Protein backbone atom coordinates (compact mmCIF):
# COMPACT_ATOMS: atom_id res chain seq x y z
CA UNK A 1 0.00 0.00 0.00
CA UNK A 2 1.20 3.50 -0.81
CA UNK A 3 0.73 4.87 2.68
CA UNK A 4 2.57 8.10 1.92
CA UNK A 5 0.06 8.94 -0.81
CA UNK A 6 -2.79 8.28 1.58
CA UNK A 7 -1.31 10.50 4.29
CA UNK A 8 -0.77 13.38 1.88
CA UNK A 9 -4.44 13.24 1.00
CA UNK A 10 -5.54 13.92 4.58
CA UNK A 11 -6.59 17.49 3.97
CA UNK A 12 -10.12 17.48 5.39
CA UNK A 13 -12.70 15.58 7.32
CA UNK A 14 -15.78 14.82 5.25
CA UNK A 15 -19.14 14.11 6.79
CA UNK A 16 -19.70 10.38 7.31
CA UNK A 17 -22.75 10.29 5.06
CA UNK A 18 -20.62 11.42 2.07
CA UNK A 19 -19.35 7.83 1.75
CA UNK A 20 -20.95 4.40 1.86
CA UNK A 21 -18.92 2.51 4.50
CA UNK A 22 -20.27 -0.84 3.33
CA UNK A 23 -19.04 -0.15 -0.19
CA UNK A 24 -15.69 1.21 0.99
CA UNK A 25 -15.00 -1.88 3.12
CA UNK A 26 -16.03 -4.10 0.22
CA UNK A 27 -13.63 -2.21 -2.07
CA UNK A 28 -10.71 -3.06 0.24
CA UNK A 29 -10.66 -6.50 -1.36
CA UNK A 30 -10.98 -5.22 -4.94
CA UNK A 31 -8.27 -6.60 -7.29
CA UNK A 32 -7.53 -3.07 -8.61
CA UNK A 33 -4.91 -1.26 -6.49
CA UNK A 34 -6.33 2.21 -7.19
CA UNK A 35 -9.80 1.11 -6.00
CA UNK A 36 -8.35 -0.30 -2.75
CA UNK A 37 -6.26 2.82 -2.09
CA UNK A 38 -9.19 5.13 -2.82
CA UNK A 39 -11.32 3.18 -0.32
CA UNK A 40 -8.57 3.43 2.33
CA UNK A 41 -8.19 7.16 1.74
CA UNK A 42 -11.93 7.79 2.08
CA UNK A 43 -12.15 5.72 5.26
CA UNK A 44 -9.27 7.70 6.76
CA UNK A 45 -11.03 10.96 5.86
CA UNK A 46 -14.01 9.89 7.97
CA UNK A 47 -11.77 10.09 11.05
CA UNK A 48 -11.91 8.52 14.48
CA UNK A 49 -15.71 8.51 14.63
CA UNK A 50 -15.73 5.25 12.63
CA UNK A 51 -12.95 3.41 14.51
CA UNK A 52 -15.37 1.37 16.65
CA UNK A 53 -17.28 0.27 13.55
CA UNK A 54 -14.08 -0.60 11.69
CA UNK A 55 -12.86 -2.67 14.64
CA UNK A 56 -16.14 -4.60 14.67
CA UNK A 57 -15.97 -5.21 10.92
CA UNK A 58 -12.34 -6.37 11.18
CA UNK A 59 -13.30 -9.17 13.56
CA UNK A 60 -15.47 -10.90 10.95
CA UNK A 61 -13.44 -10.06 7.85
CA UNK A 62 -11.05 -12.30 5.93
CA UNK A 63 -7.32 -11.97 6.55
CA UNK A 64 -6.59 -9.49 3.75
CA UNK A 65 -9.47 -7.11 4.53
CA UNK A 66 -8.78 -7.37 8.27
CA UNK A 67 -5.15 -6.32 7.69
CA UNK A 68 -6.25 -3.35 5.60
CA UNK A 69 -8.86 -2.27 8.16
CA UNK A 70 -6.26 -2.48 10.94
CA UNK A 71 -3.90 -0.34 8.86
CA UNK A 72 -6.64 2.26 8.31
CA UNK A 73 -7.31 2.36 12.07
CA UNK A 74 -3.59 2.84 12.78
CA UNK A 75 -3.37 5.73 10.30
CA UNK A 76 -6.48 7.44 11.71
CA UNK A 77 -5.12 7.24 15.26
CA UNK A 78 -1.64 8.33 14.20
CA UNK A 79 -2.94 11.40 12.39
CA UNK A 80 -5.11 12.26 15.39
CA UNK A 81 -2.15 12.04 17.78
CA UNK A 82 0.01 14.18 15.49
CA UNK A 83 -2.64 16.91 15.59
CA UNK A 84 -2.11 17.10 19.37
CA UNK A 85 1.50 18.15 18.74
CA UNK A 86 0.83 20.36 15.72
CA UNK A 87 -2.88 21.15 15.35
CA UNK A 88 -2.32 23.97 12.87
CA UNK A 89 -3.43 27.58 13.21
CA UNK A 90 -6.69 28.78 14.66
CA UNK A 91 -8.96 29.85 11.79
CA UNK A 92 -10.88 33.06 12.42
CA UNK A 93 -14.12 34.09 10.73
CA UNK A 94 -15.54 37.54 11.50
CA UNK A 95 -18.18 39.80 9.97
CA UNK A 96 -18.91 43.05 11.86
CA UNK A 97 -20.12 46.53 10.94
CA UNK A 98 -19.20 49.48 13.18
CA UNK A 99 -18.66 47.20 16.17
CA UNK A 100 -16.39 48.19 19.05
CA UNK A 101 -12.92 46.66 18.82
CA UNK A 102 -13.39 45.05 22.23
CA UNK A 103 -16.35 43.08 20.90
CA UNK A 104 -14.35 42.06 17.85
CA UNK A 105 -11.51 40.76 20.03
CA UNK A 106 -14.00 38.90 22.21
CA UNK A 107 -15.43 37.18 19.13
CA UNK A 108 -11.93 36.20 18.01
CA UNK A 109 -11.09 34.91 21.49
CA UNK A 110 -13.97 32.43 21.31
CA UNK A 111 -12.44 30.92 18.16
CA UNK A 112 -8.93 30.48 19.59
CA UNK A 113 -8.21 27.17 21.32
CA UNK A 114 -4.77 28.06 22.75
CA UNK A 115 -3.87 29.96 25.92
CA UNK A 116 -4.00 33.29 24.09
CA UNK A 117 -5.32 36.47 25.69
CA UNK A 118 -6.53 39.37 23.54
CA UNK A 119 -6.43 42.81 25.16
CA UNK A 120 -7.23 46.35 24.00
CA UNK A 121 -5.87 49.65 25.30
CA UNK A 122 -7.66 52.82 24.28
CA UNK A 123 -11.03 54.53 23.93
CA UNK A 124 -14.05 52.85 22.31
CA UNK A 125 -13.17 52.34 18.66
CA UNK A 126 -15.57 51.06 15.95
CA UNK A 127 -14.30 48.62 13.33
CA UNK A 128 -15.86 46.99 10.26
CA UNK A 129 -14.46 43.68 9.03
CA UNK A 130 -15.55 40.76 6.89
CA UNK A 131 -13.27 37.76 6.39
CA UNK A 132 -13.36 33.97 6.66
CA UNK A 133 -10.92 31.29 7.80
CA UNK A 134 -7.96 33.59 8.42
CA UNK A 135 -5.10 32.51 10.72
CA UNK A 136 -5.08 34.29 14.09
CA UNK A 137 -2.12 36.66 13.54
CA UNK A 138 -3.29 37.47 10.03
CA UNK A 139 -6.80 38.26 11.29
CA UNK A 140 -5.50 40.72 13.91
CA UNK A 141 -3.17 42.38 11.41
CA UNK A 142 -5.96 42.66 8.82
CA UNK A 143 -8.23 44.49 11.30
CA UNK A 144 -5.49 46.95 12.34
CA UNK A 145 -4.14 47.55 8.83
CA UNK A 146 -7.61 48.17 7.38
CA UNK A 147 -8.49 50.58 10.20
CA UNK A 148 -5.19 52.47 10.17
CA UNK A 149 -5.76 53.83 13.68
CA UNK A 150 -4.93 50.59 15.52
CA UNK A 151 -1.61 48.90 16.07
CA UNK A 152 -0.80 45.54 17.68
CA UNK A 153 1.96 43.46 19.23
CA UNK A 154 2.31 39.98 20.67
CA UNK A 155 4.06 38.87 23.86
CA UNK A 156 4.59 35.30 24.97
CA UNK A 157 5.37 34.08 28.51
CA UNK A 158 5.17 30.80 30.41
CA UNK A 159 1.50 31.53 31.15
CA UNK A 160 0.56 31.86 27.48
CA UNK A 161 0.45 34.51 24.77
CA UNK A 162 -1.03 37.99 24.85
CA UNK A 163 -2.01 39.97 21.78
CA UNK A 164 -2.25 43.65 22.64
CA UNK A 165 -4.16 46.04 20.36
CA UNK A 166 -3.59 49.76 20.98
CA UNK A 167 -5.28 52.88 19.70
CA UNK A 168 -2.33 54.17 17.70
CA UNK A 169 -1.23 54.66 14.11
CA UNK A 170 -0.74 51.35 12.32
CA UNK A 171 2.96 50.78 11.72
CA UNK A 172 3.71 48.42 8.79
CA UNK A 173 7.08 47.25 10.12
CA UNK A 174 8.86 44.41 8.26
CA UNK A 175 7.10 41.17 9.10
CA UNK A 176 5.85 38.02 7.41
CA UNK A 177 2.75 36.19 8.61
CA UNK A 178 2.28 32.54 7.62
CA UNK A 179 -0.44 30.33 9.10
CA UNK A 180 0.33 29.86 12.82
CA UNK A 181 3.51 31.95 13.04
CA UNK A 182 4.83 35.44 12.43
CA UNK A 183 8.46 36.46 11.79
CA UNK A 184 9.71 40.03 11.79
CA UNK A 185 12.82 42.21 11.90
CA UNK A 186 12.76 43.53 15.44
CA UNK A 187 15.61 45.98 15.08
CA UNK A 188 18.90 47.03 13.51
CA UNK A 189 21.65 48.02 15.96
CA UNK A 190 24.75 49.87 14.66
CA UNK A 191 27.34 51.34 17.04
CA UNK A 192 30.49 53.14 15.85
CA UNK A 193 32.39 55.05 18.53
CA UNK A 194 35.85 56.15 19.56
CA UNK A 195 37.13 55.00 22.92
CA UNK A 196 40.20 57.17 23.62
CA UNK A 197 41.64 54.47 25.83
CA UNK A 198 41.05 51.52 23.49
CA UNK A 199 40.57 53.05 20.08
CA UNK A 200 37.67 52.75 17.66
CA UNK A 201 34.95 50.24 18.53
CA UNK A 202 32.28 48.96 16.15
CA UNK A 203 29.40 46.59 16.76
CA UNK A 204 26.24 45.84 14.86
CA UNK A 205 23.52 43.28 14.42
CA UNK A 206 20.06 42.63 13.03
CA UNK A 207 17.58 40.92 15.33
CA UNK A 208 14.99 38.60 13.77
CA UNK A 209 12.19 37.27 15.97
CA UNK A 210 9.50 34.67 15.28
CA UNK A 211 6.47 33.71 17.35
CA UNK A 212 4.00 30.82 17.10
CA UNK A 213 0.55 30.28 18.46
CA UNK A 214 1.21 28.62 21.85
CA UNK A 215 -0.20 25.18 21.00
CA UNK A 216 1.45 24.96 17.56
CA UNK A 217 5.06 25.35 18.68
CA UNK A 218 7.75 23.50 16.72
CA UNK A 219 10.25 21.46 18.71
CA UNK A 220 13.24 23.28 17.24
CA UNK A 221 13.85 26.28 14.99
CA UNK A 222 16.84 27.59 13.03
CA UNK A 223 17.37 30.50 10.63
CA UNK A 224 19.90 30.99 7.81
CA UNK A 225 20.51 34.32 6.11
CA UNK A 226 20.73 33.91 2.32
CA UNK A 227 20.75 37.53 1.03
CA UNK A 228 21.35 41.05 2.35
CA UNK A 229 21.30 43.94 -0.14
CA UNK A 230 21.63 47.73 0.14
CA UNK A 231 19.33 50.26 -1.62
CA UNK A 232 21.16 49.84 -4.92
CA UNK A 233 20.91 46.06 -4.86
CA UNK A 234 24.56 45.51 -3.88
CA UNK A 235 25.15 42.48 -1.68
CA UNK A 236 26.30 43.12 1.91
CA UNK A 237 26.76 39.44 2.75
CA UNK A 238 30.52 39.98 2.98
CA UNK A 239 29.97 42.25 6.00
CA UNK A 240 28.02 39.61 7.91
CA UNK A 241 29.39 36.94 10.21
CA UNK A 242 27.73 33.81 8.86
CA UNK A 243 27.43 31.77 12.02
CA UNK A 244 26.01 28.30 11.52
CA UNK A 245 22.40 28.45 12.69
CA UNK A 246 22.09 25.59 15.14
CA UNK A 247 18.52 24.46 15.78
CA UNK A 248 17.28 25.76 19.13
CA UNK A 249 14.35 24.81 21.26
CA UNK A 250 11.63 27.41 20.74
CA UNK A 251 10.97 28.16 24.40
CA UNK A 252 7.62 29.78 25.12
CA UNK A 253 6.74 29.83 21.39
CA UNK A 254 9.37 32.51 20.66
CA UNK A 255 12.53 32.19 18.54
CA UNK A 256 15.21 34.92 18.34
CA UNK A 257 18.10 34.98 15.85
CA UNK A 258 20.88 37.58 15.69
CA UNK A 259 22.72 38.42 12.45
CA UNK A 260 26.05 39.99 13.44
CA UNK A 261 28.18 42.35 11.36
CA UNK A 262 31.95 41.89 11.09
CA UNK A 263 32.13 45.32 9.44
CA UNK A 264 29.37 47.91 9.66
CA UNK A 265 27.55 48.95 6.47
CA UNK A 266 28.93 52.22 4.98
CA UNK A 267 27.30 55.35 6.37
CA UNK A 268 25.79 56.04 2.97
CA UNK A 269 23.66 52.91 3.27
CA UNK A 270 20.42 53.90 4.94
CA UNK A 271 18.24 50.85 4.23
CA UNK A 272 18.36 47.20 3.32
CA UNK A 273 16.43 46.69 0.10
CA UNK A 274 16.27 42.96 0.82
CA UNK A 275 16.79 40.68 3.81
CA UNK A 276 16.22 37.10 2.75
CA UNK A 277 16.57 33.85 4.63
CA UNK A 278 15.23 30.42 5.45
CA UNK A 279 13.32 29.67 8.62
CA UNK A 280 13.48 25.96 9.46
CA UNK A 281 11.02 24.73 12.11
CA UNK A 282 11.10 21.07 13.14
CA UNK A 283 7.76 19.39 13.86
CA UNK A 284 6.91 15.84 15.02
CA UNK A 285 6.61 13.33 12.21
CA UNK A 286 5.01 10.54 14.19
CA UNK A 287 4.18 9.80 17.80
CA UNK A 288 4.83 6.97 20.21
CA UNK A 289 1.84 6.00 22.31
CA UNK A 290 0.99 3.95 25.39
CA UNK A 291 -2.69 3.17 25.77
CA UNK A 292 -4.28 2.01 29.04
CA UNK A 293 -7.85 0.69 28.58
CA UNK A 294 -10.41 1.69 31.21
CA UNK A 295 -10.05 -1.70 32.96
CA UNK A 296 -6.36 -0.94 33.66
CA UNK A 297 -6.75 2.56 35.07
CA UNK A 298 -5.51 1.64 38.54
CA UNK A 299 -2.33 1.74 40.58
CA UNK A 300 0.31 -0.71 39.40
CA UNK A 301 -0.67 -0.76 35.71
CA UNK A 302 2.34 -0.55 33.39
CA UNK A 303 2.81 0.05 29.68
CA UNK A 304 5.69 0.36 27.21
CA UNK A 305 6.31 2.08 23.88
CA UNK A 306 9.44 2.22 21.75
CA UNK A 307 10.78 5.42 23.39
CA UNK A 308 9.42 5.41 26.95
CA UNK A 309 7.71 3.37 29.69
CA UNK A 310 4.86 4.42 31.98
CA UNK A 311 3.41 3.21 35.28
CA UNK A 312 0.22 4.43 36.94
CA UNK A 313 1.10 4.77 40.63
CA UNK A 314 -2.32 5.84 41.91
CA UNK A 315 -5.78 6.95 40.78
CA UNK A 316 -8.16 9.01 42.95
CA UNK A 317 -11.48 10.76 42.42
CA UNK A 318 -12.02 14.12 44.13
CA UNK A 319 -14.95 16.52 43.58
CA UNK A 320 -15.51 15.41 40.01
CA UNK A 321 -11.83 15.48 39.01
CA UNK A 322 -9.72 12.40 38.43
CA UNK A 323 -6.24 12.66 39.96
CA UNK A 324 -3.41 10.37 38.88
CA UNK A 325 0.21 9.91 39.81
CA UNK A 326 2.18 8.66 36.81
CA UNK A 327 5.81 7.54 36.57
CA UNK A 328 7.66 7.91 33.25
CA UNK A 329 11.01 6.31 32.38
CA UNK A 330 13.17 6.48 29.26
CA UNK A 331 11.62 9.69 27.96
CA UNK A 332 14.02 11.40 25.50
CA UNK A 333 15.42 14.59 27.08
CA UNK A 334 13.02 13.98 29.98
CA UNK A 335 10.10 15.35 27.96
CA UNK A 336 6.63 15.06 29.45
CA UNK A 337 4.21 12.95 27.41
CA UNK A 338 0.89 14.36 26.25
CA UNK A 339 -1.75 12.69 28.45
CA UNK A 340 -5.35 12.37 27.25
CA UNK A 341 -8.41 10.64 28.71
CA UNK A 342 -10.35 9.26 25.74
CA UNK A 343 -14.09 9.09 26.41
CA UNK A 344 -16.65 6.65 25.13
CA UNK A 345 -18.11 8.27 22.04
CA UNK A 346 -14.86 9.94 21.00
CA UNK A 347 -14.45 12.94 23.33
CA UNK A 348 -11.15 13.78 25.02
CA UNK A 349 -10.00 15.40 28.28
CA UNK A 350 -6.46 16.80 28.45
CA UNK A 351 -4.38 16.40 31.60
CA UNK A 352 -3.54 19.34 33.84
CA UNK A 353 -0.14 18.86 35.49
CA UNK A 354 -0.19 19.82 39.19
CA UNK A 355 3.24 18.54 40.25
CA UNK A 356 6.51 17.14 38.89
CA UNK A 357 9.40 15.24 40.48
CA UNK A 358 12.60 13.95 38.85
CA UNK A 359 14.38 10.93 40.35
CA UNK A 360 17.87 9.51 39.65
CA UNK A 361 18.62 5.90 40.54
CA UNK A 362 21.29 3.47 39.30
CA UNK A 363 22.05 5.54 36.24
CA UNK A 364 18.40 5.84 35.23
CA UNK A 365 16.19 8.89 35.28
CA UNK A 366 12.46 8.87 35.92
CA UNK A 367 9.83 11.58 36.23
CA UNK A 368 6.72 11.41 38.38
CA UNK A 369 3.78 13.62 37.41
CA UNK A 370 0.71 14.52 39.39
CA UNK A 371 -2.04 15.13 36.84
CA UNK A 372 -5.73 16.00 37.04
CA UNK A 373 -8.57 15.57 34.56
CA UNK A 374 -11.73 17.69 34.80
CA UNK A 375 -14.17 14.78 34.66
CA UNK A 376 -17.98 14.86 34.77
CA UNK A 377 -19.95 12.07 36.52
CA UNK A 378 -21.93 11.18 33.39
CA UNK A 379 -18.80 10.71 31.28
CA UNK A 380 -17.42 7.23 30.63
CA UNK A 381 -13.71 6.65 30.06
CA UNK A 382 -12.56 4.39 27.24
CA UNK A 383 -8.80 4.69 27.77
CA UNK A 384 -5.85 6.79 28.89
CA UNK A 385 -3.33 7.68 26.16
CA UNK A 386 0.20 8.94 26.73
CA UNK A 387 2.16 10.00 23.66
CA UNK A 388 5.56 11.43 22.72
CA UNK A 389 6.78 12.37 19.28
CA UNK A 390 9.55 10.12 17.95
CA UNK A 391 10.13 11.37 14.42
CA UNK A 392 11.15 14.73 12.93
CA UNK A 393 9.90 16.71 9.96
CA UNK A 394 11.83 19.79 8.90
CA UNK A 395 9.98 22.46 6.97
CA UNK A 396 12.08 25.02 5.07
CA UNK A 397 10.17 28.32 4.84
CA UNK A 398 11.64 31.09 2.64
CA UNK A 399 11.11 34.55 4.14
CA UNK A 400 11.92 37.95 2.67
CA UNK A 401 11.79 41.49 4.04
CA UNK A 402 11.87 44.48 1.70
CA UNK A 403 12.98 48.10 2.26
CA UNK A 404 14.08 47.91 5.90
CA UNK A 405 15.14 51.46 6.73
CA UNK A 406 17.49 51.90 9.69
CA UNK A 407 19.10 55.34 9.15
CA UNK A 408 17.37 58.70 8.65
TAVEN-V873343 format. One record per residue. SS is DSSP state (hx for helix, st for strand, lp for the rest). PSI is psi as a letter, one per 20 degrees, with the letter a starting at -180 (999 if undefined). D_LAST is the distance of its C-alpha to the last C-alpha in Angstrom with 1 decimal. Layout:
SS,PSI,D_LAST  SS,PSI,D_LAST
This chain:
lp,q,61.8  lp,n,58.3  hx,h,56.7  hx,h,53.1  hx,g,53.5  hx,g,54.8  hx,h,51.9  hx,h,49.3  lp,i,51.0  lp,m,50.5  lp,i,47.9  lp,r,49.7  lp,o,52.6  lp,q,55.1  lp,q,57.7  hx,h,60.9  hx,i,63.0  hx,h,61.0  lp,q,63.1  lp,o,66.8  hx,h,67.0  hx,g,70.6  hx,h,69.8  hx,g,66.8  hx,h,68.9  hx,h,71.6  hx,i,69.2  lp,i,68.4  lp,j,71.7  lp,q,71.2  lp,h,71.9  lp,p,68.8  hx,g,65.7  hx,h,63.3  hx,g,65.3  hx,g,65.4  hx,h,61.6  hx,h,60.9  hx,g,63.1  hx,g,61.4  hx,g,57.9  hx,h,59.1  hx,g,60.7  hx,h,57.6  hx,h,55.6  hx,h,58.0  hx,a,56.7  hx,i,58.4  hx,i,60.4  hx,j,63.0  hx,g,63.3  hx,g,66.5  hx,g,68.1  hx,h,67.2  hx,g,68.7  hx,g,71.9  hx,h,72.1  hx,h,71.6  hx,h,74.6  lp,j,77.0  lp,r,75.3  lp,r,76.5  hx,g,74.9  hx,g,72.4  hx,h,71.2  hx,g,71.1  hx,g,68.8  hx,h,66.5  hx,g,66.4  hx,h,65.6  hx,g,62.8  hx,g,61.3  hx,g,61.6  hx,g,59.8  hx,h,56.9  hx,g,56.6  hx,h,56.5  hx,g,54.1  hx,h,51.6  hx,g,52.0  hx,h,51.4  hx,h,48.3  hx,h,46.9  hx,h,47.2  hx,h,44.7  lp,m,42.3  lp,i,43.2  lp,r,40.1  lp,q,37.7  lp,p,38.9  st,p,39.2  st,p,38.3  st,p,40.0  st,p,39.2  st,o,40.3  st,q,39.6  st,o,39.5  st,l,38.0  st,q,38.6  st,q,36.9  hx,h,34.1  hx,g,36.3  hx,h,39.1  hx,g,37.0  hx,h,35.8  hx,g,39.5  hx,h,40.6  hx,g,38.1  hx,h,39.3  lp,i,42.8  lp,j,41.8  lp,p,40.1  lp,i,42.5  lp,r,40.3  lp,m,39.7  st,p,36.6  st,p,36.0  st,p,34.2  st,q,33.0  st,p,31.5  st,o,30.0  lp,a,30.1  lp,r,32.5  lp,p,34.8  lp,o,32.8  st,q,34.6  st,q,33.6  st,p,35.3  st,q,35.2  st,o,37.5  st,r,37.2  st,q,39.5  st,l,39.4  st,q,35.7  st,q,34.6  hx,g,33.6  hx,h,29.8  hx,h,29.7  hx,g,31.8  hx,g,29.6  hx,h,26.4  hx,g,28.3  hx,g,29.4  hx,g,26.0  hx,g,24.2  hx,h,27.1  hx,g,27.1  lp,h,23.4  lp,j,24.2  st,q,24.7  st,r,22.6  st,q,24.2  st,r,24.1  st,p,26.9  st,q,28.3  st,p,31.3  st,a,33.8  lp,h,37.4  lp,i,38.7  st,a,36.8  st,q,33.6  st,p,32.1  st,o,30.0  st,p,28.4  st,p,27.6  st,q,25.9  st,n,25.9  lp,r,22.1  lp,p,19.8  lp,p,19.9  lp,o,16.7  lp,m,17.1  lp,r,15.5  lp,o,16.6  st,q,20.3  st,p,23.7  st,p,26.8  st,o,30.2  lp,d,33.5  lp,j,33.8  st,r,30.4  st,p,26.7  st,p,24.2  st,q,20.4  st,o,17.4  st,h,17.2  st,r,14.4  st,p,12.7  st,p,13.6  st,p,13.0  st,o,15.0  st,o,16.0  st,r,18.4  st,o,21.6  st,o,24.7  lp,i,27.3  lp,h,30.0  lp,i,28.9  st,a,26.5  st,p,23.0  st,p,21.9  st,q,19.3  st,q,18.9  st,q,16.8  st,q,17.6  st,p,16.9  st,p,19.0  st,p,20.9  st,q,23.2  st,q,26.1  st,q,28.6  st,q,32.0  lp,p,34.4  hx,h,36.6  hx,j,39.8  hx,k,38.4  lp,p,36.9  lp,r,37.4  lp,h,39.2  st,q,36.7  st,q,33.2  st,r,31.4  st,p,28.3  st,p,27.8  st,p,24.7  st,i,25.8  st,q,22.8  st,o,19.2  st,q,17.6  lp,a,14.5  lp,h,13.4  lp,j,16.6  lp,j,18.8  lp,p,19.6  st,p,20.7  lp,j,19.2  hx,h,22.2  hx,i,23.6  hx,i,20.9  st,q,21.9  st,o,24.9  lp,n,27.0  lp,p,28.9  lp,p,31.7  lp,n,30.9  lp,p,34.1  lp,p,35.0  st,q,34.6  st,p,36.3  lp,m,34.0  hx,p,34.9  hx,k,34.7  hx,j,33.3  st,p,29.9  st,p,28.7  st,p,25.8  st,p,24.8  st,p,22.5  st,o,21.3  st,q,21.2  st,p,19.8  lp,g,22.4  lp,p,19.9  lp,q,16.2  lp,q,14.3  lp,q,13.8  lp,i,10.7  lp,i,10.5  lp,o,10.1  lp,i,6.8  st,q,9.0  st,o,12.7  st,h,14.8  st,p,17.6  st,o,18.7  st,q,22.4  st,a,25.2  st,p,28.5  st,p,29.3  st,n,33.0  st,q,34.7  st,p,38.4  st,r,40.8  st,p,44.6  lp,h,46.8  lp,r,50.0  st,q,51.5  st,p,54.5  st,q,56.6  st,p,59.5  st,p,61.5  st,o,64.0  st,r,66.3  hx,h,67.3  hx,i,70.6  hx,j,68.9  lp,m,66.6  lp,r,68.4  lp,p,68.2  lp,i,69.0  lp,p,67.8  st,q,65.9  st,q,64.0  st,q,62.3  lp,a,59.7  lp,h,58.5  lp,i,55.7  lp,r,56.9  st,q,60.0  st,q,60.4  st,p,63.1  st,o,63.6  st,h,64.8  st,q,65.5  st,p,65.2  st,q,65.6  st,p,65.3  st,o,64.1  lp,l,63.6  lp,h,62.8  st,q,60.4  st,p,61.4  st,p,60.5  st,q,60.7  st,p,60.4  st,p,59.4  st,p,59.4  st,p,57.3  st,q,57.9  lp,j,56.3  lp,p,53.0  hx,p,50.3  hx,k,47.8  hx,k,49.7  lp,q,48.0  lp,p,49.5  lp,q,51.2  st,p,50.5  st,p,53.6  st,p,54.9  st,o,58.1  st,p,59.2  st,q,61.4  lp,p,64.3  lp,i,63.1  lp,i,59.7  lp,r,57.6  st,q,55.7  st,p,54.9  st,q,52.1  lp,q,52.8  st,o,51.2  st,p,51.1  st,i,52.5  st,q,53.0  st,p,52.5  st,p,54.5  st,p,54.2  st,q,57.4  st,p,58.1  st,p,61.7  lp,l,63.3  lp,j,60.1  st,q,59.2  st,p,56.5  st,q,57.0  st,p,55.1  st,p,56.9  st,p,55.2  st,p,56.3  st,q,55.4  st,q,56.2  st,p,56.6  st,n,56.7  lp,p,60.0  lp,q,62.1  lp,h,65.9  lp,i,66.4  lp,q,64.2  lp,p,65.9  st,p,64.3  st,h,64.7  st,r,63.0  st,p,60.4  st,p,57.8  st,p,55.7  st,q,53.2  st,q,50.7  st,q,48.7  lp,i,50.1  lp,r,48.2  st,q,44.6  st,o,42.7  st,q,39.3  st,o,37.0  st,o,34.3  st,o,31.5  st,p,28.8  st,q,25.3  st,p,22.3  st,p,18.7  st,q,16.8  st,m,13.1  st,o,11.6  st,p,7.8  lp,i,6.9  lp,q,3.8  lp,999,0.0
